[in-house]
Amino acid sequence: MSDTGIEKPVIVLFRHDLRLGDNRALCAASQTGKPVIPVFLRDERVSGDNRPTGGARRWWLHHSLTGLAASLQALGAPLILKRGRTDDVIDTLIKDTGADMVVWNRRYDPPGAEIDDALQAELSHRAVATQSFEGQILHEPYALKSGPGGHYHYTAFWRALHDMPEPRDPLPVPLALKGWHHGLASDKLDDWCLLPQHTDWSQGFSGVWSPGENGALERLSIFLDGRIDNYPEDRDRPDIEATSRLSPHLAHGEITPFQIWHATKNPALDGQRAGAEKFRQELGWREFSYHLLFNNPRLRSENYNTAFDGFPWENRPDHLSAWKHGKTGYPIVDAGMRQLWRTGWMHNRVRMIVASFLIKHLLIDWRIGEGWFWDTLVDADPASNAAGWQWVAGSGADAAPYFRIFNPILQGEKFDPKGGYVREFVPELTALPDKYLHRPWTAPEVTLKKARIDLGKTYPRPIVDHQRARKRALEAFDKSR
């Protein structure tokens, strides 16, 4: 009890863990028997490699926090919203409530981890109890190393991951929480202006996504009930609903990798072992990316392979604009960029295609593309986003070699053979026969006219020629070496 006779509460910090299920910090707080104060703390200091949340993720965050607040209210502990420096906010909360314990789930992005380490040191100095827990990744970043202090490439990392102890079982939702009801002020979510304030570019998001823990569990259920069957064969097909689309839910911590891992181990899925194993490998890539980021704090701003530091980027603004707006003249590239703008998401195979096109066809620095994805993806993740762009660029750990240059024509024909994906997002090409859909500039004039296409007007001609661009990219690579 405090001097006022009010029982001292425990503060639970929420950041990238917007869920009740498998939330170790929340469970630990509830088990103390103390009143629980759940606090979502928005600390967006910009320094070093730290940067504000992108626009698409802010949209998601607004809706996810709405759901989290309702769930916590139902358990008896209202969510408190606070914005500011973590140390200042926690200091004020402790003074206002008399809290003698603060718990949280660990973060592994370097800016977040640095803030949390400083908070733990400060609170320990003040004799305030602290506990932190895992939940964002399956194994701590220091647990898997190759040799004395070295780090794995992905294939070896995946083998080592299999040799680790089985990930722990997920925890259930607490049955109830003892709330702390003594007039603690909370920010109003609407005052944070997370939703678009002028032009509403998010209109296409609502019909695609259901942010929040319930939406995450529903996505997982839909995937395991059918899509996982053919996942190894269909996962590269953007024209088929074959993937889980769990990435934004994972990015916001509405579901944990522990929950997904064990769900794919369910004996009921024995008939889909190949699909389950392939899907777990995607969790493994996410895990690998976080281990990579933890050990390379400047992964999103510096080449992992410093041999690329002298690469002669061209960075033409007109080419960048055409890429951003899906007007490159290559249908599979344009479909991907328009899907991104319309829905805040892009199929993973197409992410590789559009990234390769930007880096190798247009010679635009991968960091510029990474920044665009950061702002426009609802699943923008500091680890996977940076690792993915460096993988395509050839500058990352275990990266695709630079000379692996995706041919956007052949990629379209292979992975969107009937053109369903392109026709959905590039409707001006709808009437073009499949034979010419991924290379409309090769169609006879009569075919274009019949399809009501005027190249250069209703749909752009290619902004670069594939063969010449490929040759130029390889020459640039040779010069940089």
C-alpha positions, 0 to 999 in steps of 0.5 A: 500500500502507498501512504494514501492507503491505495494499493500500488499498481503495476504498469504494463507497457504496450508498444508492438504487442497489441494483444491480450493472448500470449502476452507475457508482460500482461500475464505477469502483471495479472499474476502479481494480484496488483491493480494493472495499468495498461499503457500504450506509449508512443515514443517517436523520437527521431535520432540515428536510425530511428524514424517515425512510423509510416503513414500506412502503419499509423492507419493500422495502429489507430484501428488496432488500438481501438480494438485493444482498448475495448478488449482491455476494458472488458477485462476490467483495466482501461487502456491509457494512451500516452505520448512522449519520451519513455523515461519522462512518461513513466516517471510521471506515471509512477509519481501520479500512481505510486506504481512500484513495478513496470513490465513490458515485452522486449523489442529488438529494433536497436532504437527500441531496445536502447530506449528499453535498456535505459528505462530498465537501468533508470528504474532499477536505480530508483528501486522500481521493480522491472521485468521484460519478456520475449514475445516478438521473436522465437529465440533471443538474438544472441542465442544463435551464433555461428562460431565465436561471435559470428552470425549465420547466413539464412540456410545455416540459420534455419538448420540451427533454428531447428536444433534449438529447443521447441518454442514455448507454448503460447499463453492464454488470455487472462480471465480478468484484470484488477483495474486501477481506477483513480482518475488517471488521464489518458490522451484521446486517440483521435488527437494523435491524428493517426488517420489521413488528415487531408486526402484519404488515401486509405479508402481501399484499406478497410475492405481488405484488412481487419486490424486487431487481435481478432482479425489476426486470429481469423486470418490464421484460421482461414489460412490453416483451414485451406490455403496452407494445403497448396502453399508451397506451389501457390505462394508465388502466385499473386493472382491466387489468394494463397498466402496468410497475409499475417505480416501486418498482424505480426508487425503490430504484435496482434499475434505472436510467432509462438502462436503461429508456430504451434498452430502449424504443429497441430496434428490436424494438419498432418496432411499438410506437412509440406505446407506447414513446413514451408510456412514455418520457413517464412517465420524463419526468414522473419526471425533471421531478419530480426537477428540480423538487425539486432547485430547490425543496427544500421541495416536500413541505412548502410550496406551490410556488404561494404563492397557496395558502398561505391555503387554508381546510383543514378537516382533519376526523379522521373524514374522514381516517380514512375515507379512509385505511381505504377507507370513504368510500362511493365505491367507486373511492376505497375500492378504491384505498385498500385496494389501497394498504394490501394491496399497498403500491401504487396504480394511477396513475389511482386515485392522482389520484382518491383525492388529488383526493377528499381535497383537494377533497371533504374539504378535507384538506391535501394534505401530510397525504395526501402523508405517508400515501403516504410511509409506505404506498407501496413506491415512495414517492419524494421527488420524484414523491410531492410533485410529484404531490400538488401537481399534484392540489392545483393548487398545483404547477408545471404543476398541474391547476387547482384547479377540476378536481375529479374526480367519483369516480362518473364516474371509476369508470365510465369507467376501471373499466367492468366493475367488476373493480378495485372487486370485487377490493378492495371484495368486499362489493360483488361481487354488485352489478350494474355499473349501480350498482357505482360508485354503490351508494346509488342502487340499489333496496332490492331490488337491494341486498338481493339483493346482500347489501348493507346500506348504512351497515353492510356498506358505508358511505354516502358521507361527503360528497355529491359535488355539495355537496362540489364546490361547497364546494371551489370556494367555499373556493378563491375565498375563498383567492384 
